[in-house]
Amino acid sequence: MPEKMHRLRYCLVPLATLLVASLLYAEEAVKAMAFYEEPLTLHAVPGKQRHLLVVLPQPGISSPVYALKGMVRHDNVEGDAYLQMNSDFGDRGVFFTKSLASSGPLGTLSGNSGWRPFILPFHANQGDQVRGASMIPVEVTLALHLPGAGSVSIRDVRLYQYAADEDPLASPEQPAIATDKQRSLATVVAFGLLFVVALALLIARSRGGRSTR
């Protein structure tokens, strides 16, 4: 019996660790736009280059690192179109991220492309965070700049937040920072499993002691 209990302990402890890790690092979007069944498609309009796509007042961000992620498709786009995320910090100003890279999830929108991922990250000034200044946006917007002919579609748009030392572009599939609710649930699961292990060991010792009499 004691040998079986030792085996049980060695099985439950790693299981508890895996469950806690999965709860702490499960990616969870802060906000999600419902562009799932029918993508949002914008066509070029003569004399109009900027198209406002999404407005998120009070987005609920609590981390200095966050990103808008989604899927984009474009057809017959002339010139270099791009997506732009604006982060409004009130009195501290408005900051932007543009998809002006030559390739990748921050790449420009030119010519034709099937559905591909896009990522618009933002890293708040760490110096301001250390000094205690608030760098939490009061509003986040997403816009499309379409200077010429063509059409652009987006879908599956979500707003994610990350730990301060994470880079959404370095690892696009990297999980987001855990929420308080996830941490609480992970703590409950961890203590519950540890209690089961401790109880099993106590029962094993009790039975072992009785068998030796």
C-alpha positions in Angstrom: 0.0 0.0 0.0 2.7 2.6 0.9 4.3 2.0 -2.5 1.0 2.7 -4.3 0.6 5.9 -2.3 4.1 7.0 -3.3 3.2 6.4 -6.9 0.0 8.4 -6.4 1.9 11.3 -4.9 4.4 11.3 -7.8 1.5 11.4 -10.3 -0.7 14.0 -8.5 2.1 16.6 -7.9 3.1 17.0 -11.6 -0.6 17.0 -12.5 -1.2 19.9 -10.1 1.7 21.8 -11.6 0.4 21.3 -15.1 -3.1 22.4 -14.2 -1.9 25.5 -12.5 0.4 26.4 -15.4 -2.4 25.9 -17.9 -4.8 28.1 -15.8 -2.2 30.9 -15.3 -1.1 31.1 -19.0 -4.3 30.4 -20.9 -4.7 33.2 -23.4 -7.8 35.4 -22.8 -8.8 38.4 -24.9 -9.6 41.6 -23.1 -12.1 42.6 -25.8 -13.3 40.8 -28.9 -15.1 42.2 -31.9 -17.9 40.1 -33.4 -16.5 39.9 -37.0 -16.8 36.1 -37.2 -19.6 35.0 -39.4 -19.3 37.9 -41.9 -16.0 39.7 -42.2 -16.0 43.5 -42.2 -15.0 44.7 -45.7 -14.0 48.2 -46.6 -13.8 49.5 -50.2 -11.8 52.4 -51.5 -13.7 55.7 -51.5 -12.5 58.6 -53.7 -11.2 61.4 -51.5 -11.3 59.4 -48.3 -8.2 57.5 -47.1 -8.9 56.8 -43.4 -11.7 54.4 -42.4 -12.4 54.0 -38.7 -13.1 50.3 -38.0 -13.2 49.8 -34.2 -13.6 52.0 -31.2 -12.9 50.6 -27.7 -13.7 53.1 -24.9 -12.4 52.0 -21.5 -10.9 48.8 -23.0 -10.0 47.3 -19.6 -6.3 47.1 -20.1 -4.2 46.7 -16.9 -0.8 45.8 -18.4 1.7 48.1 -20.2 2.0 45.6 -23.1 -1.0 44.9 -25.2 -1.9 44.2 -28.9 -4.8 44.1 -31.3 -4.7 40.8 -33.2 -6.9 39.5 -36.0 -7.0 38.3 -39.6 -6.9 40.5 -42.7 -7.4 40.0 -46.4 -7.0 42.5 -49.2 -7.8 42.6 -52.9 -6.4 44.7 -55.7 -5.0 47.3 -53.3 -3.0 50.1 -55.0 -0.1 51.6 -53.1 0.6 50.7 -49.5 -2.4 50.6 -47.3 -2.0 49.9 -43.6 -3.8 49.3 -40.3 -3.3 51.7 -37.4 -4.1 51.3 -33.7 -4.4 54.5 -31.7 -3.9 54.4 -27.9 -5.4 57.4 -26.2 -3.9 58.1 -22.8 -5.9 61.3 -22.1 -3.7 64.2 -21.0 -0.6 62.1 -21.8 -1.4 62.1 -25.5 -2.3 59.7 -28.3 0.2 57.1 -29.5 -0.1 54.9 -32.6 1.1 51.6 -34.1 1.0 51.2 -37.9 1.4 48.0 -40.0 4.2 49.5 -42.2 6.7 46.6 -42.1 7.8 44.9 -45.3 6.4 41.5 -44.2 5.0 39.6 -41.3 2.0 40.4 -39.0 3.0 44.1 -39.1 3.3 44.1 -42.9 1.7 46.7 -45.2 -1.5 45.8 -47.3 -0.6 45.9 -50.9 -1.9 44.0 -54.0 -3.7 40.8 -53.2 -3.5 38.5 -50.2 -5.6 35.8 -48.7 -6.4 35.7 -45.0 -3.4 36.3 -42.9 -2.8 37.3 -39.3 -2.0 40.9 -38.2 -0.7 42.1 -34.9 -0.6 45.7 -33.7 1.4 45.8 -30.5 2.0 48.6 -28.0 4.6 48.9 -25.2 4.0 51.7 -22.7 7.0 53.6 -21.4 8.5 51.5 -18.6 10.1 54.6 -17.1 6.7 56.1 -16.6 5.5 52.9 -15.0 8.4 53.0 -12.5 7.7 56.6 -11.6 4.0 55.6 -10.9 2.6 57.5 -13.8 -0.6 56.0 -15.3 -0.1 54.5 -18.8 -3.5 52.8 -19.1 -5.3 53.8 -22.3 -8.8 55.4 -21.9 -9.6 54.4 -25.5 -8.2 52.1 -28.2 -9.2 52.5 -31.9 -8.4 50.6 -35.1 -8.4 52.3 -38.4 -7.6 51.4 -42.0 -5.6 53.8 -44.3 -6.5 53.0 -47.9 -4.8 55.6 -50.2 -5.8 54.0 -53.5 -8.2 51.5 -55.1 -8.9 48.1 -53.6 -10.7 46.5 -50.7 -9.6 45.2 -47.3 -11.5 42.8 -45.0 -10.8 42.0 -41.3 -12.2 39.4 -38.9 -11.5 37.7 -35.6 -10.3 41.0 -34.0 -9.3 40.8 -30.4 -7.4 42.9 -27.9 -4.9 41.0 -25.7 -2.7 42.1 -22.8 0.7 40.6 -21.9 3.2 40.5 -19.1 5.6 43.5 -19.0 8.5 41.4 -20.3 6.6 39.7 -23.2 6.7 40.7 -26.8 3.6 39.9 -28.9 5.6 40.1 -32.1 8.4 37.9 -31.0 6.0 35.0 -30.2 2.6 35.6 -31.7 1.2 32.5 -30.0 2.6 33.4 -26.6 -0.1 33.4 -24.0 -1.4 36.5 -22.5 -1.0 37.6 -18.9 -3.3 35.8 -16.4 -6.3 37.5 -15.0 -7.1 37.8 -11.3 -9.9 35.3 -11.7 -7.5 32.8 -13.4 -5.0 33.2 -10.6 -7.7 32.6 -7.9 -8.9 29.5 -9.7 -5.4 28.2 -10.1 -4.7 28.7 -6.4 -7.9 26.8 -5.5 -7.0 23.9 -7.8 -3.4 23.8 -6.5 -4.4 23.7 -2.8 -7.1 21.2 -3.6 -4.8 18.7 -5.2 -2.1 19.2 -2.6 -4.8 18.5 0.1 -5.7 15.2 -1.7 -2.0 14.2 -1.9 -1.5 15.0 1.8 -4.7 13.1 2.8 -3.7 10.1 0.8 -0.3 10.0 2.4 -1.9 10.2 5.9 -4.2 7.3 5.1 -1.3 5.3 3.8 0.7 5.9 6.9 -2.2 5.1 9.1 -2.8 1.8 7.4 0.9 1.0 7.3 1.1 1.6 11.1 -1.9 -0.7 11.7 -0.4 -3.5 9.6 2.7 -3.6 11.6 0.9 -4.3 14.9 
